C-alpha cells in the first residue's frame, strides 16, 4: 500500500512561485511532498522583468522560464488556468474557481501583484490597458495596430518599460507622470531631468506634474485625457502603469492577516498568521514593506524552501532579513541605476558628477562623516554599479576621498570581495564563482549551470566572465588562450588568420603563427591539426585527404580513413539517406552489400543505416559498390552535417501542414559536406506535433500553416537542451538565408569541438545577439556569410567518390605495406548474437579502459569519437 | 636477430604511419622525413587492438608521439612510453633504410 505523502500547495506560478519550485527541487523536496502548483494564467512561469522582449520577436517563447514538461519531469502537478478562490485555514484546504478542493500540509502563497489603475472617470474605456501579463501584451499589440498615438500613465520603472514596448510597436508615445520628475521613487530631481531629456531625444514625449482627471471621447483620436492643469491630450490607447498593489485578495477573504495598506503579513520565515501558510514575493508584507523587485522575492522563496527542509531535520532554516532594493537596468536604451538611499537624506554629504557632454549624471550620498556610502544614483553610465553596490552593502569605510569612487573608471572585478554579490537574481557571490572556476568549471556555460550566476536577468554576465578570466589567470591556467600548446590563438582567431591570409596548409599556419618548439619541430598535435583541417575545409572545401596540401596528415581518427572507427579497430559505414527517405531498390542494394561483407546493421537515431565491422582494406571495395548503387558518403565520420531527420509531413500524414520530407532532403543536399567546429544535426517536423523532435537539434524546423518556425542550438546527448525559437512563420527562401548565416557565423566564431548549444550559451548577448546579426545584419557580414555558404554548396564532393578515382591513394587503406607477407584477418575474434556479427573482445571499451591523466581535450575527443 | 625488408622508401607515406608485417607481428612504421623513421609495435596496449599506425603524429612537450586512434593516449615514437600512463609501454623496433629499402629488426 502506498504511503500518502504530505501535500504542498503553491498558489501562483509567476517568477517567484517558480523560483520556489526550483529551490524545492534542488533540495529534493519534490520527492518527499506531493506538490500541486496553481496558476491562473494559461502558461507556466515566464520572465515578467523583460516583458517588452515579447515585441522584439512577437513570441512568448523567449520569455518562458520553464515548461509544463519540466514540472512533469519533477513529478509536480501543475494546474494552469486554475485560480484559487478560497482557503479554509482550519480544515487546511484550498478551493479552485472550478470548485475543486485540495488539501494541504503546507501552503505557499505567491500570488504576486496587480497593476494599480488610478480611479479616473473613463479608465475602463476601450483600449485602456495595463502592462503585466502576456495577455496584456497581446491586447497592447492589438490596440497598437489601430493607434497613431499612445499614452503611458506612470513614469516609474514599469511605466518606462511599457513606453519602450509602445515605441517598438510604432505608436507615437507619451508618458504622463503625476510627480514633477520621472522615476520619483528612485531618482533625485537632477537624475530625473537627465533621464527625461534622454528619453525625449528618443521621441517619447514626457509630461510631468500632471494628474489625469478624466478620460472622455476625443476629437482627433479615440480618447481625450484631461488634466488637473486644464490641459488635455488626445490619444488612441492608454496603458496604466502607475505602480503595483499586492495581490492579497485570496488571503483577505481567508482571514489571513493583511497590512493596513495591503500585503499579506509575514514573519522572518515568511510565515503568515495562518498555520503552515507562507507568503512570498510581491504579495508579502515584511515589516510593513512590500518588495516590488524579483531578487527579494527569490530570497523569500529560498527562505521558505529552507524552512520546509529544516522541519523534521536537524538543519537550521535561513530567515528573511530584508532585501536591498538597489537596481540597475536599461530603460529605453538608457543606463539607469539606483543604490540604497538613492534620493538622499537629511544631513547627507554628497559627491555629484554631471557631464552634460557625455550625458552622464552620478551622485553618491554619504553619511554625515562622509566615510560611508549610503546611496547612489547613476544615469547614462552604470559601469561602476557593482563596485558602488559592494561599497554600499559592505559598509566598509571609504578609503581616500569619495569622489575617487566615481573617477575610478569602469568597475574592476579585483575590487570585489569574495562575499560580494555578483548575481543578485540568484544571490551568487564572487567567492562562489571563484570556487566553481577553481573546481574546474572554466567556461561561462559551465559556471551558469553550476552556480546559476548570469542565468537570471543576465546583466552580470560580463562581470562573471571577467571573474572567470581573472581566476584562471591567477591560478596560472591559460585563460581564453590558445587551443593547444602550439598556438596562442583560439579557434576563431585561427579561422580569421586563415581566411584573411589565405592560408590553406598546416605548415604555413604553424610556421607563421604557431609557437616554435625547442627542437624546431612543426608537427602540431591531435588538437590543433584536426582543428586546422576543419578550418581549411570550411574555408576552401578542398578534398579532406589531399596529399599535396598535407591535409591527410591532419585528420583525426575518423576523418583520416573516412569511416567511424569501432572498439576493435574496424569501421562502420553510413551512406547518406537524405531526409531518411530511401527507395526499396536502394534498401535492397544496401542489404546485399551488408550481407556480402557480413556487416552488422543497425538503424541510427538520424534515420539512416549504419553497417559495422568493415576492415580497413574493405572500405574502398564496399564504397565502390555503394556508389555504384547510387549512394554517396554520409559524412558520419566528419564534424559536419550528419542528417536532417524528418517526419512524414503533409504528403501522407493527415495532420501535416508542410512537406517535411521534401524540405529535409533539400536541406540535407544544401548543407551536406559543410565542415564545422562540431557535428551538426537538423530535423524538420511537418506540424506542431513535432514528430521529428526538431527542438533537440542544432537546427530545428517546425512547419506552421504560414511557413516555418526555426529553432536553433538544440541538443540531445549528454547535455540536452531545447532549441531557442529563432524566428517564426518564415518563407522557405528566408529560412535558407537564415540557416546559411547562422551556420557560417557558427563556423566562424565557435570554439573547436563546440556544439551549437554550448556556442549559443557562450555567445555574449545570446539569442538576441545572434538574431541581431542574422536578421538585422548588425555586423554587416550577411552577404559574405551567404557567399561562403554558396561556395561550400557549389564545391560539394563525395569524398569516397574522389578517393576511389585515385587508385594510388587507395594504398592507404591496405592493412599492411607488405600485404603479401601478412596472414589473413583473424575471424575468430567475432561471435554471433541475434543472427548478426559482434566483436568478441570483452575487455576493451571506454568503460573498462582507465584513461588517466589525459588532457580534457583528449578525453573529450575520445568521447566524441564514440558519439 | 635479422632485419626484414618490409617495403621500399617510396611506398612510405610522409607524416603518417603505416603497418608492416614483420616476422609474425604487426609493426607501425612512421616516416617523419628529416626527423627520421620510427617503428613501434602496432598493438595499442590500452585497447589491445592493432592500429597504432593509423594514429595522428603529435608533438607533446617537445617529444614526437603517436596518438592512439581509439582513446587518444600518446606514445613516444622513440621509446614507446605512454605520456599519460607510465604503465603503458609499446615495444619500439629498430628501423633503417638501405639502398632505398626499409628494414625493421625482427624481435623474438
Interface residues (C-beta under 8 A of the other chain):
Chain A: X485 X486 X517 X518 X519 X521 X523 X524 X525 X526 X529 X530 X547 X550 X552 X553 X554 X555 X556 X557 X560 X561 X565 X567 X568 X569 X616 X811 X812 X814 X815 X816 X817 X818 X819 X821 X822 X823 X841 X843 X844 X846 X849 X850 X851 X852 X853 X854 X858 X859 X861 X862 X865
Chain B: X6 X7 X11 X12 X13 X14 X15 X16 X18 X19 X20 X21 X26 X29 X32 X35 X46 X47 X48 X49 X50 X51 X54 X55 X56 X57 X58 X59 X60 X61 X62 X64 X67 X69 X70 X71 X72 X73 X74 X84 X85
